[in-house]
Amino acid sequence: MLVLIAGITGNLGTRLAKAATSRGLQVRGLGRDRTKLDEKRTGIIESFVTSQTYYDIPALETAVKGVDAVICAYSPTAILDLEGHLLLFRAAERAGVTIFLASSWGHPLDKISFGEYEHYDTHIAFKQQVAMTSSVKPVFMNVGIFADLLYGPFGPGGWDTTGLNPIIEYWGQGNKRKIHWSELNDVAEWTIDILQSKDVQAGKGGIYQMQSGASTLEEFAATWTKVTGEEVHLVHRGSLEDLESLVYTAPR
């Protein structure tokens, strides 16, 4: 089985390639810089196609030619999540590829309304456009937050580690809610498991949900303290209504 991994030189792409090659699958890579590929980490790949831009159609056509499946592991930017994602999908569709794993790792798209969370708007738009215009049924994965983002400004509570002690801000009862998260190596292994499943091989697509763990902000804070010895301050900033008002009045 020959699998194209678009974005193979990224954090997830590298792990996906390693998981695939370790199981005897052939892997082709698509990316902008061949020199960033470390085959000691990914395993030996079949070939690498260099794409100058996300809209490099000749490169996309070359990359999808003859492959059995496509995994989109582009960097999570608004342009790549929608425009780049859709161009890759159309190239695969034209080449007759019926197995397409979408760049959807995160929270369940069917539980988020368009406009509710800006980052997911592009993913929702991609999912809806493909559903309305193609017979190919992509695979979508829900894994929560990537573990390497948990203790940073984009993690739950927006961790601030610039002061003497880390600070986590939360609104409402956010300190009690479980945050679903997954480690990147787990995500890569699950992706290849799903790729090789009977339903996906039959072109049925589908939505798959899994996670490495689920923790509250208080549990994250306790883990940080246990590992680093630093006390974490949990700061309650107000109600959910206060947060909503803050979002609507924030400069754009």
BALOBA-1460 file (C-alpha; in Angstrom, 3 decimals):
// residues 252
<rec num="1" residu="m" x="0.000" y="0.000" z="0.000"/>
<rec num="2" residu="l" x="1.399" y="3.390" z="-1.048"/>
<rec num="3" residu="v" x="0.402" y="6.308" z="1.179"/>
<rec num="4" residu="l" x="0.981" y="9.997" z="0.453"/>
<rec num="5" residu="i" x="1.650" y="12.107" z="3.537"/>
<rec num="6" residu="a" x="1.242" y="15.798" z="2.742"/>
<rec num="7" residu="g" x="3.240" y="17.815" z="5.260"/>
<rec num="8" residu="i" x="5.575" y="14.918" z="6.008"/>
<rec num="9" residu="t" x="8.332" y="17.098" z="7.496"/>
<rec num="10" residu="g" x="6.098" y="18.480" z="10.265"/>
<rec num="11" residu="n" x="5.807" y="17.207" z="13.835"/>
<rec num="12" residu="l" x="2.834" y="14.998" z="13.072"/>
<rec num="13" residu="g" x="3.850" y="14.178" z="9.499"/>
<rec num="14" residu="t" x="7.170" y="12.753" z="10.659"/>
<rec num="15" residu="r" x="5.442" y="10.523" z="13.192"/>
<rec num="16" residu="l" x="2.833" y="9.400" z="10.674"/>
<rec num="17" residu="a" x="5.587" y="8.349" z="8.283"/>
<rec num="18" residu="k" x="7.394" y="6.395" z="11.008"/>
<rec num="19" residu="a" x="4.189" y="4.629" z="12.048"/>
<rec num="20" residu="a" x="3.402" y="3.734" z="8.427"/>
<rec num="21" residu="t" x="6.866" y="2.550" z="7.384"/>
<rec num="22" residu="s" x="7.247" y="0.513" z="10.585"/>
<rec num="23" residu="r" x="4.208" y="-1.497" z="9.469"/>
<rec num="24" residu="g" x="5.568" y="-2.142" z="6.003"/>
<rec num="25" residu="l" x="3.564" y="0.510" z="4.152"/>
<rec num="26" residu="q" x="5.190" y="2.499" z="1.391"/>
<rec num="27" residu="v" x="5.243" y="6.233" z="2.024"/>
<rec num="28" residu="r" x="5.538" y="9.152" z="-0.376"/>
<rec num="29" residu="g" x="6.111" y="12.602" z="1.051"/>
<rec num="30" residu="l" x="4.870" y="16.016" z="-0.078"/>
<rec num="31" residu="g" x="6.458" y="19.169" z="1.272"/>
<rec num="32" residu="r" x="8.346" y="22.352" z="0.492"/>
<rec num="33" residu="d" x="11.840" y="21.377" z="1.641"/>
<rec num="34" residu="r" x="13.342" y="17.930" z="1.046"/>
<rec num="35" residu="t" x="16.308" y="18.739" z="3.310"/>
<rec num="36" residu="k" x="14.015" y="18.850" z="6.356"/>
<rec num="37" residu="l" x="13.185" y="15.167" z="5.938"/>
<rec num="38" residu="d" x="15.106" y="12.892" z="8.315"/>
<rec num="39" residu="e" x="14.623" y="9.316" z="7.134"/>
<rec num="40" residu="k" x="16.181" y="8.031" z="10.356"/>
<rec num="41" residu="r" x="13.056" y="9.380" z="12.056"/>
<rec num="42" residu="t" x="10.473" y="8.685" z="9.338"/>
<rec num="43" residu="g" x="11.780" y="5.441" z="7.910"/>
<rec num="44" residu="i" x="12.858" y="5.070" z="4.278"/>
<rec num="45" residu="i" x="10.250" y="6.593" z="1.991"/>
<rec num="46" residu="e" x="9.353" y="5.764" z="-1.605"/>
<rec num="47" residu="s" x="9.851" y="9.328" z="-2.872"/>
<rec num="48" residu="f" x="9.489" y="12.991" z="-1.988"/>
<rec num="49" residu="v" x="7.617" y="15.539" z="-4.093"/>
<rec num="50" residu="t" x="8.602" y="19.170" z="-3.617"/>
<rec num="51" residu="s" x="5.747" y="21.688" z="-3.682"/>
<rec num="52" residu="q" x="6.637" y="25.343" z="-4.113"/>
<rec num="53" residu="t" x="3.273" y="26.546" z="-2.765"/>
<rec num="54" residu="y" x="0.019" y="25.021" z="-1.538"/>
<rec num="55" residu="y" x="-1.420" y="25.786" z="-5.005"/>
<rec num="56" residu="d" x="1.424" y="24.083" z="-6.916"/>
<rec num="57" residu="i" x="-0.975" y="21.974" z="-8.986"/>
<rec num="58" residu="p" x="1.708" y="20.083" z="-10.995"/>
<rec num="59" residu="a" x="3.345" y="19.013" z="-7.730"/>
<rec num="60" residu="l" x="-0.002" y="17.919" z="-6.286"/>
<rec num="61" residu="e" x="-0.780" y="15.928" z="-9.442"/>
<rec num="62" residu="t" x="2.613" y="14.198" z="-9.258"/>
<rec num="63" residu="a" x="2.240" y="13.482" z="-5.547"/>
<rec num="64" residu="v" x="-1.148" y="11.740" z="-5.788"/>
<rec num="65" residu="k" x="-0.371" y="9.722" z="-8.916"/>
<rec num="66" residu="g" x="-0.550" y="6.013" z="-8.180"/>
<rec num="67" residu="v" x="-1.098" y="6.264" z="-4.417"/>
<rec num="68" residu="d" x="-3.690" y="4.232" z="-2.546"/>
<rec num="69" residu="a" x="-4.401" y="6.772" z="0.190"/>
<rec num="70" residu="v" x="-3.696" y="10.393" z="1.116"/>
<rec num="71" residu="i" x="-3.131" y="11.773" z="4.618"/>
<rec num="72" residu="c" x="-3.252" y="15.547" z="4.939"/>
<rec num="73" residu="a" x="-0.926" y="16.680" z="7.739"/>
<rec num="74" residu="y" x="-0.494" y="20.287" z="6.706"/>
<rec num="75" residu="s" x="0.454" y="22.911" z="9.281"/>
<rec num="76" residu="p" x="-2.698" y="24.316" z="10.963"/>
<rec num="77" residu="t" x="-3.029" y="27.663" z="9.218"/>
<rec num="78" residu="a" x="-6.267" y="29.134" z="7.889"/>
<rec num="79" residu="i" x="-5.107" y="28.991" z="4.255"/>
<rec num="80" residu="l" x="-3.843" y="25.429" z="4.399"/>
<rec num="81" residu="d" x="-6.805" y="24.192" z="6.467"/>
<rec num="82" residu="l" x="-9.256" y="25.197" z="3.749"/>
<rec num="83" residu="e" x="-7.718" y="26.213" z="0.424"/>
<rec num="84" residu="g" x="-4.648" y="23.996" z="0.569"/>
<rec num="85" residu="h" x="-6.681" y="21.134" z="1.981"/>
<rec num="86" residu="l" x="-9.296" y="21.372" z="-0.757"/>
<rec num="87" residu="l" x="-6.730" y="21.598" z="-3.581"/>
<rec num="88" residu="l" x="-5.020" y="18.448" z="-2.304"/>
<rec num="89" residu="f" x="-8.370" y="16.694" z="-1.996"/>
<rec num="90" residu="r" x="-9.366" y="17.619" z="-5.568"/>
<rec num="91" residu="a" x="-6.046" y="16.372" z="-6.924"/>
<rec num="92" residu="a" x="-6.563" y="13.058" z="-5.120"/>
<rec num="93" residu="e" x="-10.153" y="12.900" z="-6.367"/>
<rec num="94" residu="r" x="-9.049" y="13.416" z="-9.980"/>
<rec num="95" residu="a" x="-6.455" y="10.670" z="-9.572"/>
<rec num="96" residu="g" x="-9.135" y="8.239" z="-8.434"/>
<rec num="97" residu="v" x="-7.948" y="8.022" z="-4.815"/>
<rec num="98" residu="t" x="-10.854" y="6.994" z="-2.587"/>
<rec num="99" residu="i" x="-9.095" y="7.011" z="0.806"/>
<rec num="100" residu="f" x="-8.452" y="10.510" z="2.147"/>
<rec num="101" residu="l" x="-7.641" y="11.217" z="5.792"/>
<rec num="102" residu="a" x="-8.523" y="14.842" z="6.377"/>
<rec num="103" residu="s" x="-6.566" y="17.290" z="8.488"/>
<rec num="104" residu="s" x="-9.135" y="17.240" z="11.264"/>
<rec num="105" residu="w" x="-7.314" y="16.224" z="14.453"/>
<rec num="106" residu="g" x="-8.875" y="18.235" z="17.247"/>
<rec num="107" residu="h" x="-12.397" y="18.522" z="18.605"/>
<rec num="108" residu="p" x="-15.499" y="16.939" z="16.974"/>
<rec num="109" residu="l" x="-16.597" y="19.115" z="14.049"/>
<rec num="110" residu="d" x="-20.195" y="17.962" z="14.363"/>
<rec num="111" residu="k" x="-20.365" y="19.483" z="17.867"/>
<rec num="112" residu="i" x="-19.068" y="22.932" z="16.892"/>
<rec num="113" residu="s" x="-21.226" y="25.439" z="15.008"/>
<rec num="114" residu="f" x="-19.782" y="27.571" z="12.240"/>
<rec num="115" residu="g" x="-18.675" y="30.877" z="13.772"/>
<rec num="116" residu="e" x="-18.526" y="29.461" z="17.296"/>
<rec num="117" residu="y" x="-14.778" y="28.877" z="17.271"/>
<rec num="118" residu="e" x="-12.894" y="30.659" z="14.495"/>
<rec num="119" residu="h" x="-10.074" y="28.111" z="14.206"/>
<rec num="120" residu="y" x="-12.544" y="25.360" z="13.284"/>
<rec num="121" residu="d" x="-14.495" y="27.348" z="10.686"/>
<rec num="122" residu="t" x="-12.105" y="26.306" z="7.908"/>
<rec num="123" residu="h" x="-12.368" y="22.635" z="8.871"/>
<rec num="124" residu="i" x="-16.165" y="22.807" z="8.980"/>
<rec num="125" residu="a" x="-16.245" y="24.540" z="5.601"/>
<rec num="126" residu="f" x="-13.992" y="21.861" z="4.080"/>
<rec num="127" residu="k" x="-16.118" y="19.054" z="5.499"/>
<rec num="128" residu="q" x="-19.357" y="20.559" z="4.215"/>
<rec num="129" residu="q" x="-17.993" y="21.430" z="0.764"/>
<rec num="130" residu="v" x="-16.672" y="17.918" z="0.211"/>
<rec num="131" residu="a" x="-19.929" y="16.366" z="1.429"/>
<rec num="132" residu="m" x="-21.918" y="18.445" z="-1.078"/>
<rec num="133" residu="t" x="-19.638" y="18.031" z="-4.089"/>
<rec num="134" residu="s" x="-17.816" y="14.702" z="-3.992"/>
<rec num="135" residu="s" x="-18.546" y="10.999" z="-3.815"/>
<rec num="136" residu="v" x="-15.275" y="10.479" z="-1.941"/>
<rec num="137" residu="k" x="-15.881" y="10.149" z="1.797"/>
<rec num="138" residu="p" x="-12.976" y="11.455" z="3.857"/>
<rec num="139" residu="v" x="-11.921" y="10.171" z="7.253"/>
<rec num="140" residu="f" x="-12.090" y="12.655" z="10.145"/>
<rec num="141" residu="m" x="-10.365" y="12.135" z="13.497"/>
<rec num="142" residu="n" x="-11.194" y="13.750" z="16.835"/>
<rec num="143" residu="v" x="-8.370" y="13.542" z="19.372"/>
<rec num="144" residu="g" x="-8.713" y="16.717" z="21.438"/>
<rec num="145" residu="i" x="-5.713" y="18.973" z="22.047"/>
<rec num="146" residu="f" x="-2.243" y="17.794" z="21.074"/>
<rec num="147" residu="a" x="-0.214" y="17.133" z="24.230"/>
<rec num="148" residu="d" x="2.674" y="19.360" z="23.111"/>
<rec num="149" residu="l" x="0.283" y="22.351" z="23.155"/>
<rec num="150" residu="l" x="-1.136" y="21.755" z="26.620"/>
<rec num="151" residu="y" x="1.377" y="23.796" z="28.581"/>
<rec num="152" residu="g" x="1.486" y="26.837" z="26.336"/>
<rec num="153" residu="p" x="-0.522" y="29.940" z="25.420"/>
<rec num="154" residu="f" x="-2.775" y="27.905" z="23.097"/>
<rec num="155" residu="g" x="-3.468" y="25.208" z="25.658"/>
<rec num="156" residu="p" x="-6.450" y="25.025" z="28.008"/>
<rec num="157" residu="g" x="-6.452" y="28.114" z="30.171"/>
<rec num="158" residu="g" x="-3.833" y="29.837" z="28.029"/>
<rec num="159" residu="w" x="-0.809" y="29.057" z="30.194"/>
<rec num="160" residu="d" x="1.362" y="32.059" z="31.019"/>
<rec num="161" residu="t" x="4.845" y="30.950" z="32.060"/>
<rec num="162" residu="t" x="6.577" y="34.324" z="31.721"/>
<rec num="163" residu="g" x="6.397" y="35.256" z="35.415"/>
<rec num="164" residu="l" x="7.816" y="33.747" z="38.589"/>
<rec num="165" residu="n" x="5.005" y="31.208" z="38.683"/>
<rec num="166" residu="p" x="2.870" y="29.842" z="35.838"/>
<rec num="167" residu="i" x="-0.663" y="31.229" z="35.635"/>
<rec num="168" residu="i" x="-3.789" y="29.577" z="34.255"/>
<rec num="169" residu="e" x="-6.815" y="31.772" z="33.618"/>
<rec num="170" residu="y" x="-10.332" y="30.354" z="33.485"/>
<rec num="171" residu="w" x="-13.928" y="31.519" z="33.388"/>
<rec num="172" residu="g" x="-17.052" y="29.995" z="34.874"/>
<rec num="173" residu="q" x="-16.397" y="26.461" z="36.135"/>
<rec num="174" residu="g" x="-13.671" y="25.869" z="33.559"/>
<rec num="175" residu="n" x="-11.306" y="24.590" z="36.222"/>
<rec num="176" residu="k" x="-13.537" y="21.531" z="36.721"/>
<rec num="177" residu="r" x="-14.120" y="20.588" z="33.080"/>
<rec num="178" residu="k" x="-12.189" y="17.670" z="31.617"/>
<rec num="179" residu="i" x="-9.930" y="18.618" z="28.688"/>
<rec num="180" residu="h" x="-9.415" y="15.835" z="26.153"/>
<rec num="181" residu="w" x="-5.830" y="15.523" z="24.912"/>
<rec num="182" residu="s" x="-3.653" y="13.180" z="22.878"/>
<rec num="183" residu="e" x="0.064" y="12.565" z="22.513"/>
<rec num="184" residu="l" x="1.400" y="12.923" z="18.959"/>
<rec num="185" residu="n" x="2.879" y="9.430" z="18.768"/>
<rec num="186" residu="d" x="-0.488" y="7.998" z="19.823"/>
<rec num="187" residu="v" x="-2.249" y="10.071" z="17.162"/>
<rec num="188" residu="a" x="0.122" y="8.800" z="14.468"/>
<rec num="189" residu="e" x="-0.385" y="5.166" z="15.453"/>
<rec num="190" residu="w" x="-4.171" y="5.553" z="15.611"/>
<rec num="191" residu="t" x="-4.204" y="7.224" z="12.192"/>
<rec num="192" residu="i" x="-2.407" y="4.301" z="10.571"/>
<rec num="193" residu="d" x="-4.658" y="1.851" z="12.442"/>
<rec num="194" residu="i" x="-7.699" y="3.602" z="11.006"/>
<rec num="195" residu="l" x="-6.130" y="3.780" z="7.551"/>
<rec num="196" residu="q" x="-5.805" y="-0.009" z="7.535"/>
<rec num="197" residu="s" x="-9.298" y="-0.700" z="8.899"/>
<rec num="198" residu="k" x="-11.775" y="-2.595" z="6.742"/>
<rec num="199" residu="d" x="-14.323" y="0.234" z="6.415"/>
<rec num="200" residu="v" x="-11.755" y="2.861" z="5.453"/>
<rec num="201" residu="q" x="-10.132" y="0.510" z="2.949"/>
<rec num="202" residu="a" x="-13.594" y="0.091" z="1.416"/>
<rec num="203" residu="g" x="-13.848" y="3.861" z="0.941"/>
<rec num="204" residu="k" x="-16.552" y="4.383" z="3.566"/>
<rec num="205" residu="g" x="-14.754" y="7.237" z="5.340"/>
<rec num="206" residu="g" x="-16.146" y="8.101" z="8.741"/>
<rec num="207" residu="i" x="-15.533" y="9.956" z="11.980"/>
<rec num="208" residu="y" x="-13.278" y="8.392" z="14.605"/>
<rec num="209" residu="q" x="-12.810" y="9.622" z="18.145"/>
<rec num="210" residu="m" x="-10.075" y="8.684" z="20.609"/>
<rec num="211" residu="q" x="-7.810" y="10.313" z="23.187"/>
<rec num="212" residu="s" x="-4.698" y="9.638" z="25.251"/>
<rec num="213" residu="g" x="-6.292" y="11.159" z="28.348"/>
<rec num="214" residu="a" x="-8.646" y="13.707" z="29.863"/>
<rec num="215" residu="s" x="-7.675" y="16.083" z="32.674"/>
<rec num="216" residu="t" x="-8.946" y="19.192" z="34.427"/>
<rec num="217" residu="l" x="-6.952" y="22.406" z="34.686"/>
<rec num="218" residu="e" x="-6.322" y="21.557" z="38.318"/>
<rec num="219" residu="e" x="-4.878" y="18.188" z="37.315"/>
<rec num="220" residu="f" x="-2.674" y="19.831" z="34.667"/>
<rec num="221" residu="a" x="-1.450" y="22.269" z="37.308"/>
<rec num="222" residu="a" x="-0.698" y="19.455" z="39.757"/>
<rec num="223" residu="t" x="1.282" y="17.606" z="37.100"/>
<rec num="224" residu="w" x="3.294" y="20.736" z="36.277"/>
<rec num="225" residu="t" x="4.106" y="21.241" z="39.961"/>
<rec num="226" residu="k" x="5.089" y="17.598" z="40.391"/>
<rec num="227" residu="v" x="7.475" y="17.696" z="37.426"/>
<rec num="228" residu="t" x="8.960" y="21.190" z="37.803"/>
<rec num="229" residu="g" x="8.463" y="21.996" z="41.464"/>
<rec num="230" residu="e" x="6.785" y="25.290" z="40.486"/>
<rec num="231" residu="e" x="3.454" y="26.223" z="42.040"/>
<rec num="232" residu="v" x="0.792" y="27.066" z="39.464"/>
<rec num="233" residu="h" x="-1.697" y="29.860" z="40.145"/>
<rec num="234" residu="l" x="-5.242" y="29.252" z="38.879"/>
<rec num="235" residu="v" x="-6.919" y="32.616" z="38.339"/>
<rec num="236" residu="h" x="-10.707" y="32.889" z="38.032"/>
<rec num="237" residu="r" x="-11.427" y="35.746" z="35.597"/>
<rec num="238" residu="g" x="-15.218" y="35.795" z="35.795"/>
<rec num="239" residu="s" x="-18.372" y="34.164" z="34.473"/>
<rec num="240" residu="l" x="-18.961" y="32.758" z="30.994"/>
<rec num="241" residu="e" x="-21.000" y="35.885" z="30.287"/>
<rec num="242" residu="d" x="-17.928" y="37.983" z="31.168"/>
<rec num="243" residu="l" x="-15.854" y="35.918" z="28.754"/>
<rec num="244" residu="e" x="-18.426" y="36.296" z="25.976"/>
<rec num="245" residu="s" x="-18.425" y="40.070" z="26.442"/>
<rec num="246" residu="l" x="-14.634" y="40.094" z="26.337"/>
<rec num="247" residu="v" x="-14.566" y="38.115" z="23.081"/>
<rec num="248" residu="y" x="-17.078" y="40.414" z="21.358"/>
<rec num="249" residu="t" x="-15.248" y="43.590" z="22.390"/>
<rec num="250" residu="a" x="-11.720" y="42.336" z="21.664"/>
<rec num="251" residu="p" x="-9.932" y="44.134" z="18.777"/>
<rec num="252" residu="r" x="-9.604" y="42.183" z="15.549"/>
